[in-house]
Amino acid sequence: MTEERAKRKLSGILSADAVGYSRLMRLDETATVATLKEYREIMASLINKYHGRVVDSPGDNILAEFASVVDAVDCAVEIQKELKKRNEKAPDDRKMEFRIGIHLGDVIEDEERIYGDGVNIAARIEGLSEQGSICISRTTYESVKDKLSLGYEYLGEHTVKNIPEPVIVYKVLMEPEAAGKVIGEKRFLGRISRRAAISAIIILIVVVGGLASWNFYLRQTKRVEPASMEKMAFPLPDRPSIAVLPFVNLSGDPEQEYFSDGLTDQIIYGLSKLQNAFVIARNSTFIYKGNPVKVQKVAEDLGVKYVLEGSVQRSADQVRITTQLIDATTGHHMWSERYDRNLKDVFATQDEITLKIIKAMQIKMTEGEQASFYGKETENLDAFLKLLQAREHFYHINKESNVIARQLLEEAIAIDPKYARAYRYLAGTYQLDVWLGLSKSPKKSIAKAIELDKKAIALDDSLADAHGHLGYLYMMARQYEKAIIQGKQAVALAPNSAENLAWLGTILTFADEAEKAIPPLEKAIRLNPVDPSWYLHIISLAYLDAGRYEDAITAARKAVDLEPNNLIAHIALASAAGILGREDEARTAAAEVLRISPKFSLDRFAKIRPHKDPQNTASLVKRLREAGLK
């Protein structure tokens, strides 16, 4: 009996995904899903127009197949042009841009699905693209270069995951003036063979490559334009201030994003422990992820003096980390370094980078800061990598990602049962079960989260965010004195952590200490100026309780501007407006509460509100009832 052969064919494969999708979901899930649906319909329509078919569309990705790779590239160009028009109408922080990769290769057809290296290569090339751009493989380029009125930029060879040979990649240049041009591709003439030329280049790189790239790096930093003090969105702090941009993943594998993001997080966390520094929060710097941005623009947007940028290139058990610190107010390069290390040395390397940043900014660490700086990170690389992967999923804040994060964290703990940070994030997954409405027993989920945070602190008492998170959980459990102790301990350990400051402010607000809650909340908002929606709705409640009604309305309006479906902000707005006699405004805010939550019940709201003084809640409920809620 002969074995049935798999059905193979040559296809043009198009892979596309949305850049910054997780950030958009955190800003507004409903709007993001609606935009994704609209853009997918546009893309599917254009794919059909160019005689292609959508093979799969998991998450924010689209995989399409074309009989002609010329049609595939033509279609990709029209997709990017059409989406660009749509994005021009959207605010900068709500634009949804796609990157596209195209490959002409052999695939296996199984009913309606396709498989094989051809599909994998298209996906890897897509990961090398920038938002709004198209990258194609060499085979695609050779097939379309004389058939379309486009230009191309040679991006060189790239080693990508699970593909044995390097992939040669070109960027498609869609501007009319680029038609017919090929940028960056060097050809050797005369008697020198291609192999001999490549050998000569390799020798040259070995001899002078490191020096040349380093000199280029320094030249690049000297070209930074100084930030304008007049354009600063906020006054410069009276301490050395810094924004750490997300490190760029140069590994050629999008699945390694968790590693470069994790390294960025670790550096931010280390710097947040310093009393004499001012460190912008992760949420506010990660809005620049995947986007070309000028250092002076970052400094002006966030109101800081220093900006750190860097890149990570991981290959097997080796890692190259390149960093540079820039004084954005002068444009001067302060410090730069390249680290070629074994992956197992990543712990020491990230500490070394952080300490050099501190030295370059001339910050003097106290004895206490020096003692707690290193913490008790795991020494097991596998456990550390699992935690970084888990944290990437954790930040997505949805059911599926929370399940994956918990599994990875449990695996990390199985590898290293003394890994304190893994217990802290595992506690967070149980809290998210409550927030996401997934818990069958919120009381038991909170108790489990408290147990895990306490375990983390027992293993490493210097773990600031474990204290902060435990304080927040104690507040949810109505154990206010314990909550305040833990919240204050968290801020003492990491005075520049926006999250810990916000947790403390939240605890104090619901513990009837509104006046004390306002300063940490105001500082948290300054440290995280771009994405402080829940900070704003909490401080609006604190202003409300402190009798600062105009401030409460201002904060609530800002929260609503950032997140129109922020229920608590509308509640605060309705209450403050009612107190000030602005009945129309109060009723409008109350109507928004019902729009967001049609089954909203004041009785249920009163039961779940974690406020220490029942009279405070009773007064709030009375004002909301007057605004029209029931």
RAKARA-V787444 format. One line per field, one symbol per residue. ss: DSSP state (a for helix, b for strand, c for the rest). psi: psi as a letter, one per 20 degrees, with the letter a starting at -180 (. if undefined). burial: + if it has 9 or more other ideal C-beta (glycine too) atoms within 8 Angstrom, else -. A space follows every 50 residues. Layout:
# RAKARA-V787444
ss->???
psi->???
burial->???
This chain:
# RAKARA-V787444
ss->ccccccbbbbbbbbbbbbbcaaaaaaacaaaaaaaaaaaaaaaaaaaaac cbbbbbccccbbbbbbccaaaaaaaaaaaaaaaaaaaacccaaaccbbbb bbbbbbbbbbccbbbcaaaaaaaaaaaacccccbbbbaaaaaaacccccc bbbbbbbbccccccccbbbbbbbccaaacccbbccccccccccaaaaaaa aaaaaaaaaaaaaaaaaaaaaaccccccaaaccccccccbbbbbcccbbc cccaaaaaaaaaaaaaaaaaaaccccbbbccaaaaaaaccccccaaaaaa aacccbbbbbbbbbbccbbbbbbbbbbccccbbbbbbbbbbbaaaaaaaa aaaaaaaaaaccccccaaaaaaccccccccaaaaaaaaaaaaaaccccaa aaaaaaaaaaaaaaaccccaaaaaaaaaaaaaaaaccccccaaaaaaaaa aaaaaaaaaccccaaaaaaaaaaaaacccaaaaaaaaaaaaaaccccaaa aaaaaaaaaacccaaaaaaaaaaaaaacccccaaaaaaaaaaaaacccaa aaaaaaaaaaaaccccaaaaaaaaaaaaacccaaaaaaaaaaaaaacccc caaaaaaacccccaaaaaaaaaaaaacccc
psi->pqppqqoqrpqppppqrppkggghhhgngghggggggghghgghghghhk kaqphqmpcjqppqpqhphghgggggghghgghggghhiqqhjjpoqqqp ppqorpqppndiqqrrhgggggghhgiiqrpjrpqqrghgghhihjiqmr rqppjaqppqpjohqqppqqppoiqhiipiqopiopqprbiprgghgggh gggggggigggghghgghhghijppqqphhiphqqprjrpqqpoqpppoj ijohijhhghghggghgggghiiphkrooqqghhhiiipjppqqghgggg gilrgqppqrqpopodjqppppqpppohhijqpgqqqpoorqhijhghgh gggghhggghjlppqrhhhhhighbmqqjogggghhgggghghgihlrgg hhggggghhhhghhgnijnghhhghhghhhghhggjkiphnhghgghggg ggghgghhhnijngiggghgggghghjkmhghggghghhghhhmikohgh ghgghgghgijklghhhgghghhghhhmihmkghghhghhhghghjjmhg hgggghggghhhnhknghghgggggghghjjmhghghgghhhghghnhjp phggghhiplpgohhghggggghhhhijq.
burial->----------+++++++++++-++++++--+++-++-+++-+++-+++-+ -+-++-----++++++--++++++++++++++++-++--+---+-+++++ +++++++++----+-+-++++++++++++-+++++++++++-+++----+ +++++--+-+--+---++++++++---+---++-------------+--+ ---+----+----+--++--++-+-++----+---+---++++++++++- +++--+++++++++++++++++++--+++++-+++++++-----++++++ -+++++++++++++---++++++++++++-+-+++++++-+-+--++-++ ++++++++-++-+-+---+--++-++-+-+--++++++++++++-+++-- ++-+++-++++++-++--++++++++++++++++-+--+----+++++++ +++++++-++--+++++++++++++++--+-++++++++++-++++++++ ++++++++++++++--++-+++++++++++++++++++++++++++--+- +++-++++++-++--+++++++++++++-+--+-+++-++++++-+---+ -+--++----+----+++-++-+++-+-+-
